Amino acid sequence: MPSPTPIPIQTNLVFRPAPSDQQNGSPKTVQYSKHKHSRSSYSESSPLTAVSRNNSLSFRPLKRSTPSPNKTIAVINASGRQAASLIRIATAVGFKVRAQLRNLEGVIATEVATNPNVTVFVGELYIRKKPDDKQDVTAYGDLPGILVNYDLINELFRGSQLAFINTTFYGNELHIGQAIADAAKKVGIQHYVYSSMPDHAKYNAAWPSLPLWAAKHEVEEYVRQIGLPATFVYTGIYNNNFTSLLYPLFCMELQRDGSFEWQAPFHPDAKLPWLDAEHDVGPAIIQLFKDGPAKWNGKRIALAYEYLTPLEACRAFERGVGRPVRYKRGPIQVKVKIPEGYREQLEALEKLFSPSNEDPKEQPPYFGDQELDKRCPDDALALWEGPRGLEEYAREIFPMEEEANGMEWMFSDEDGCTCDTVGPTPAVPENGKEKTAEDEDDEDDDSFDEGLVMRGLKRDEEDWLA
């Protein structure tokens, strides 16, 4: 049975720098306010500039003291964007967390593991029956020889009263999701918040199921079946998914003229839900826990703070990043190695949101249920009223994540990017040609890698998908 892994290292990571130009100890982080494509959140003419911008007592009365919550939250996939956002907020207001991490690699895993209010359990939620087996563990459906790590799951819930669960495609997601729900039921979890998604085929037989979402839908149905006091959040497209690295679907590809281009199959005039997962998931989930199952039991919540067409999203991104951003409707391009489960998801997604559909009204709702889509952003704003929109993300956070991934376009001259600003590229074979999806099929089993081949400092695991 796994035991908590003590991590003695401490870190002073900064995840959203204050606008002030005078922050000690983090000169690298605050330099983004000086980039020509980045603007301060405060106007130079604002009265806030006359005094310390970090002294909140200058602008509002003292708040009443609030008793620290005496509860522990069980969290899986703790280095994913959703879970990390919750852990950051929950521990700041006094909750304890028991968190499962696949490994200790990466900035977010380090942040979670060094948080003094977090007990960390390092290990996979699945077990290979044969340790030397090379079977892909990300495909949808039953995976013979891939078992559930019941010991880790049961230990995670020991002493917990609340749970936030966002399952992933590593291992049999349905079996793992059911085992997690059973463990929560066994210890008497008071409020179980599950990050779910729809099975579109359940709403319309003509729509294909998206494998990774269909598994979540099945887990949601199981949670309801066993009678857990539960709430189900449906998260929109992450602002944080955008990257100029050549990842499929949300590649904001840097052009030679310094502009960006986003290619995806979505109809340019059909609305989509958007969410800044790192900034806004945590506060929303905390409010759910504060309200409790008396208000939210059995409810589905559309967790998205903007409802924008791809064209509107690109305009918002353009305003934030200070460069032209064009939307190009087209097929999903896979130029790097990806897990098989994610490949299946992309293939189904392109069928569901077909590039050949000419009528925006015919595009299926992102959340499957049109009524749930229509509740964007009202559902989310009822929980948390201080979201970070796509424009703000593009202005303040996107350049930081890009630099962390080795990009240099934010340092380019006014005339556009130079030949050195397009950043790192995927590994290529000896013939010099870029590796394509077809090339992956020719590789032998020994080359299998569960993560993406192309790795940056920031996105060195699959967690950016969660």
C-alpha positions in Angstrom: 0.0 0.0 0.0 1.5 3.4 -1.0 2.3 5.9 1.7 2.5 9.6 1.6 5.7 10.8 0.0 7.3 13.7 2.0 9.0 16.2 -0.2 11.4 18.4 1.8 12.1 20.9 -1.0 10.4 24.3 -0.8 9.8 26.6 -3.7 8.7 30.2 -4.3 6.8 29.7 -7.6 4.9 32.7 -9.0 1.9 31.8 -11.1 0.2 35.1 -11.6 2.6 38.0 -11.0 1.2 41.2 -9.5 1.3 44.1 -12.0 3.9 46.0 -10.0 7.3 46.4 -11.6 8.9 46.1 -8.1 8.7 42.5 -6.9 11.7 41.2 -5.1 13.0 37.8 -5.9 11.1 37.3 -9.1 12.7 39.6 -11.7 12.3 37.1 -14.5 8.6 36.8 -13.9 7.7 40.4 -13.8 9.5 41.3 -17.0 6.5 40.4 -19.1 4.9 43.8 -18.1 7.6 45.4 -20.2 7.0 43.4 -23.4 5.6 45.4 -26.3 2.8 42.8 -26.6 1.9 42.9 -22.9 0.0 45.6 -21.1 -0.4 46.1 -17.4 -3.8 45.4 -15.8 -3.7 48.9 -14.5 -3.9 52.1 -16.5 -0.9 54.4 -16.0 -3.5 57.2 -15.2 -5.2 55.1 -12.6 -5.3 56.4 -9.1 -4.1 53.0 -8.0 -0.6 53.9 -9.3 -0.3 56.6 -6.6 0.0 54.1 -3.8 1.2 50.5 -3.4 -0.7 48.3 -5.8 -0.3 45.3 -3.5 -1.8 47.0 -0.4 -5.5 45.9 -0.6 -6.2 47.6 2.8 -5.8 51.0 1.0 -9.0 50.4 -1.0 -11.3 48.2 1.1 -12.3 47.8 4.7 -10.9 45.0 6.8 -12.7 41.7 6.2 -14.2 39.7 9.0 -12.2 36.8 10.2 -13.4 33.4 8.9 -12.8 30.2 10.7 -10.5 27.8 8.9 -12.4 24.8 7.4 -11.6 21.6 9.3 -12.0 19.3 6.3 -9.8 17.4 3.9 -10.3 17.1 0.2 -9.3 14.0 -1.8 -8.0 14.9 -5.2 -6.7 12.7 -8.1 -4.6 13.8 -11.1 -3.3 16.6 -8.9 -0.9 18.1 -11.5 -3.7 18.6 -14.0 -4.9 22.2 -14.5 -8.3 21.7 -12.8 -7.0 20.0 -9.7 -4.0 22.2 -9.3 -6.2 25.3 -9.4 -8.4 23.8 -6.6 -5.4 22.8 -4.5 -3.9 26.2 -4.8 -7.1 27.9 -3.5 -8.2 25.3 -1.0 -5.0 25.2 0.9 -4.8 29.0 1.0 -8.1 29.1 2.8 -7.4 26.3 5.2 -8.4 23.0 3.7 -6.1 20.0 3.9 -5.6 18.0 0.7 -4.7 14.3 0.0 -3.5 14.4 -3.6 -2.6 11.6 -6.1 0.2 12.5 -8.5 1.4 10.2 -11.4 4.9 11.4 -10.8 6.8 14.4 -9.4 7.9 15.9 -12.8 7.1 19.4 -13.8 6.4 22.8 -12.3 2.8 22.0 -11.2 3.8 18.7 -9.6 6.5 20.5 -7.7 4.1 23.1 -6.5 1.6 20.5 -5.2 4.3 18.3 -3.6 5.9 21.2 -1.7 2.6 22.6 -0.4 2.7 22.0 3.4 -1.1 21.4 3.5 -1.0 18.6 0.9 -0.3 14.9 1.6 1.0 13.5 -1.6 0.6 9.9 -3.0 2.8 9.2 -6.0 1.7 6.5 -8.3 -0.6 5.5 -11.1 -4.2 4.6 -10.7 -3.7 1.6 -12.8 -1.4 -1.5 -12.5 0.0 -3.6 -15.2 -0.6 -7.3 -14.6 2.7 -7.9 -16.3 5.1 -5.1 -15.4 7.1 -5.5 -18.7 3.9 -5.3 -20.8 4.1 -2.6 -23.5 0.4 -2.3 -24.0 -1.0 1.2 -24.6 -2.9 2.3 -21.5 -4.8 5.2 -23.0 -7.2 3.6 -25.5 -10.9 3.7 -24.8 -12.6 0.5 -23.5 -11.6 -2.6 -21.6 -7.8 -3.0 -21.4 -6.9 -6.7 -20.7 -4.0 -6.9 -18.3 -4.5 -3.3 -17.0 -5.9 -3.4 -13.4 -7.1 -0.8 -11.0 -4.8 0.3 -8.2 -7.3 -0.2 -5.4 -4.7 0.2 -2.6 -3.7 3.7 -3.7 -7.3 4.8 -4.2 -8.5 3.5 -0.8 -5.5 5.1 1.0 -6.1 8.4 -0.8 -9.6 8.7 0.7 -8.6 7.8 4.3 -9.7 10.7 6.5 -11.2 12.8 3.7 -14.7 14.4 3.8 -14.8 16.0 0.4 -13.5 15.0 -3.1 -12.8 16.6 -6.4 -12.2 14.0 -9.1 -11.1 14.5 -12.7 -10.3 11.1 -14.2 -8.0 10.8 -17.2 -7.5 8.3 -20.0 -4.5 6.6 -18.3 -5.7 3.1 -17.5 -9.3 2.0 -17.9 -11.0 5.3 -17.1 -14.4 3.7 -16.5 -13.1 1.0 -14.1 -10.9 3.6 -12.3 -13.8 6.1 -12.1 -16.1 3.4 -10.6 -13.4 2.3 -8.1 -12.9 5.9 -7.0 -16.6 6.4 -6.5 -16.8 3.2 -4.5 -14.0 4.3 -2.2 -15.7 7.7 -1.7 -18.9 6.0 -0.8 -17.2 3.6 1.6 -15.6 6.4 3.7 -18.8 8.5 3.6 -17.6 11.5 1.5 -20.0 14.4 2.2 -19.7 16.1 -1.2 -18.3 14.5 -4.3 -17.5 16.9 -7.2 -16.8 15.1 -10.5 -15.5 16.8 -13.6 -17.7 15.2 -16.2 -18.3 15.5 -20.0 -21.1 14.4 -22.3 -21.5 11.3 -24.5 -22.9 13.1 -27.5 -24.4 9.8 -28.9 -26.8 9.8 -25.9 -28.3 13.0 -27.0 -28.4 12.3 -30.8 -27.8 8.9 -32.4 -26.3 10.7 -35.4 -23.6 12.2 -33.3 -20.4 10.1 -32.7 -19.3 9.6 -29.1 -16.0 11.2 -28.1 -14.1 8.3 -26.4 -12.6 10.3 -23.6 -15.8 12.1 -22.8 -18.0 9.1 -23.1 -16.0 7.4 -20.4 -16.7 10.3 -18.1 -20.4 10.2 -18.9 -20.4 6.5 -17.9 -18.6 7.3 -14.6 -21.2 10.1 -13.9 -24.0 7.7 -14.4 -22.4 5.2 -12.0 -21.9 7.9 -9.4 -25.6 8.8 -9.6 -26.5 5.1 -9.4 -24.7 4.4 -6.1 -26.2 7.5 -4.5 -23.2 9.6 -3.7 -24.0 13.2 -2.8 -22.4 14.6 -6.0 -22.2 17.6 -8.3 -21.0 17.4 -11.9 -19.0 20.2 -13.5 -18.7 20.4 -17.3 -15.6 22.5 -18.2 -15.3 24.5 -21.3 -12.3 24.7 -23.6 -9.2 25.8 -21.6 -7.7 29.1 -22.5 -4.5 27.5 -21.4 -4.6 24.9 -24.2 -3.3 27.4 -26.7 0.3 27.1 -27.5 2.5 27.8 -30.5 4.1 24.4 -30.1 2.8 22.0 -32.7 0.3 20.2 -30.5 -2.9 19.2 -32.3 -6.2 21.1 -32.2 -5.1 24.2 -30.2 -1.9 25.1 -31.9 -1.7 28.9 -32.2 0.9 28.6 -34.9 3.3 31.4 -35.2 3.6 32.7 -38.8 6.7 34.2 -40.5 5.1 37.7 -40.4 4.7 37.5 -36.6 1.0 36.8 -36.7 -0.7 33.7 -35.3 -3.1 31.2 -36.9 -5.4 28.7 -35.2 -6.7 25.9 -37.3 -9.6 23.7 -36.0 -12.7 22.0 -37.4 -15.2 24.2 -35.4 -17.6 26.3 -37.5 -16.3 29.9 -37.3 -19.7 31.3 -36.3 -20.8 28.7 -33.8 -20.5 29.5 -30.1 -18.1 27.5 -27.8 -17.6 27.6 -24.0 -14.3 28.9 -22.7 -12.6 28.6 -19.3 -9.3 29.6 -17.8 -8.8 26.4 -15.9 -5.8 27.4 -13.9 -7.4 30.6 -12.6 -11.1 29.8 -12.3 -11.7 26.2 -11.5 -10.5 26.4 -8.0 -12.7 29.3 -6.7 -15.7 27.7 -8.4 -15.2 24.3 -6.7 -14.6 25.9 -3.4 -18.0 27.7 -3.6 -19.6 24.4 -4.4 -18.1 22.9 -1.3 -19.2 25.9 0.8 -22.8 25.6 -0.5 -22.8 21.9 -0.1 -24.9 19.1 -1.6 -28.1 20.6 -0.1 -27.9 23.1 -3.0 -26.0 21.2 -5.7 -26.6 17.5 -5.2 -27.2 15.9 -8.6 -26.8 19.1 -10.5 -24.8 19.6 -13.8 -22.9 22.9 -14.0 -21.6 24.5 -17.2 -18.2 25.8 -16.0 -17.3 28.3 -18.7 -17.0 32.0 -18.3 -17.1 33.0 -22.0 -19.3 31.8 -24.8 -17.5 32.8 -28.0 -17.3 31.7 -31.6 -13.8 30.8 -32.9 -13.7 34.2 -34.7 -14.6 36.0 -31.5 -12.0 34.0 -29.6 -9.3 34.9 -32.1 -10.3 38.6 -31.8 -10.0 38.4 -28.0 -6.7 36.7 -28.3 -5.5 39.3 -30.8 -6.4 42.1 -28.5 -4.5 40.5 -25.7 -1.4 39.4 -27.5 -1.1 42.5 -29.6 -0.6 40.6 -32.9 -2.9 39.5 -35.7 -4.6 36.2 -35.0 -6.5 34.4 -37.8 -8.9 31.5 -37.6 -8.6 28.9 -40.3 -11.3 26.2 -40.4 -9.8 22.9 -41.4 -8.9 19.3 -40.3 -7.0 18.6 -37.1 -3.3 18.3 -37.9 -1.3 15.8 -35.9 2.4 16.6 -36.3 3.8 15.1 -33.1 3.5 11.8 -31.2 0.4 11.6 -29.0 -1.2 8.9 -26.8 -3.5 6.5 -28.7 -6.4 7.5 -26.6 -6.0 11.1 -27.5 -5.7 10.2 -31.2 -9.0 8.4 -31.0 -10.5 11.4 -29.3 -9.3 13.8 -32.0 -10.6 11.6 -34.8 -14.1 11.4 -33.2 -14.0 15.1 -32.5 -13.4 16.0 -36.1 -16.4 13.8 -37.1 -18.6 15.5 -34.5 -17.6 19.0 -35.4 -17.2 18.3 -39.1 -15.3 21.0 -41.1 -17.7 20.3 -44.0 -20.7 21.5 -42.0 -21.8 24.9 -43.5 -24.5 25.8 -41.0 -23.4 27.0 -37.6 -26.9 26.0 -36.2 -26.1 22.4 -37.2 -22.9 22.2 -35.1 -23.6 20.0 -32.0 -23.6 21.8 -28.7 -20.2 21.4 -27.0 -21.8 20.0 -23.8 -24.2 17.7 -25.7 -27.2 19.2 -24.1 -28.2 22.5 -25.7 -29.7 23.7 -22.5 -26.4 23.3 -20.7 -24.6 25.3 -23.4 -27.2 28.1 -23.1 -26.3 28.4 -19.4 -22.9 29.7 -20.2 -21.6 31.8 -18.5 -24.5 32.2 -16.0 -23.8 28.8 -14.2 -20.2 29.7 -13.7 -20.7 33.3 -12.6 -23.1 32.1 -9.9 -20.1 30.4 -8.3 -17.2 32.8 -9.0 -17.4 36.4 -10.3 -13.7 37.1 -10.9 -12.8 35.1 -14.0 -9.8 35.6 -16.2 -11.0 35.9 -19.8 -9.2 34.9 -23.0 -8.0 38.4 -23.7 -6.4 38.7 -20.3 -4.9 35.3 -20.6 -3.4 36.1 -23.9 -2.0 39.4 -22.6 -0.6 38.3 -19.2 -0.1 34.5 -19.2 0.4 33.2 -22.7 3.8 35.0 -23.2 5.0 33.5 -19.9 4.0 30.0 -20.8 5.5 30.4 -24.3 8.8 31.5 -22.9 8.8 28.6 -20.4 8.5 26.4 -23.5 11.5 28.0 -25.1 9.8 30.5 -27.4 11.3 33.9 -28.1 8.7 35.6 -30.3 7.7 38.0 -27.4 11.2 39.5 -27.7 11.1 40.2 -31.4 11.3 43.5 -33.1 8.4 45.6 -34.2 8.7 44.5 -37.8 7.8 40.9 -36.8 9.6 37.7 -35.8 13.0 36.8 -37.0 14.1 33.3 -38.1 15.1 32.6 -34.5 11.8 33.2 -32.8 9.7 30.3 -33.9 11.0 28.2 -31.0 11.6 24.5 -30.6 10.3 22.0 -33.0 9.5 18.3 -32.7 12.1 15.7 -33.0 12.5 14.7 -36.7 13.9 11.5 -38.3 17.3 11.4 -39.9 15.9 12.2 -43.4 15.0 15.6 -42.1 11.3 15.3 -42.7 8.7 16.2 -40.1 7.2 13.2 -38.4 3.5 12.7 -39.2 0.7 10.6 -37.7 1.4 8.0 -40.4 5.0 7.7 -39.4 4.0 6.7 -35.8 2.2 3.6 -37.1 5.5 2.3 -38.4 7.3 2.4 -35.1 7.8 -0.7 -33.1 6.5 -1.2 -29.6 9.8 -0.3 -27.9 9.4 3.3 -29.0 6.0 3.7 -27.2 5.8 6.7 -25.0 2.7 7.4 -23.0 3.3 11.2 -23.2 3.8 13.6 -26.0 7.2 13.4 -27.7 7.7 17.1 -28.0 8.2 18.4 -24.5 8.8 21.9 -23.2 9.7 23.1 -19.7 6.1 23.9 -19.0 4.1 21.1 -20.8 6.4 18.2 -20.1 3.5 15.8 -19.4 0.0 15.2 -20.7 -1.5 17.1 -17.7 -2.2 20.2 -19.8 -5.1 18.1 -21.3 -6.8 17.6 -17.9 
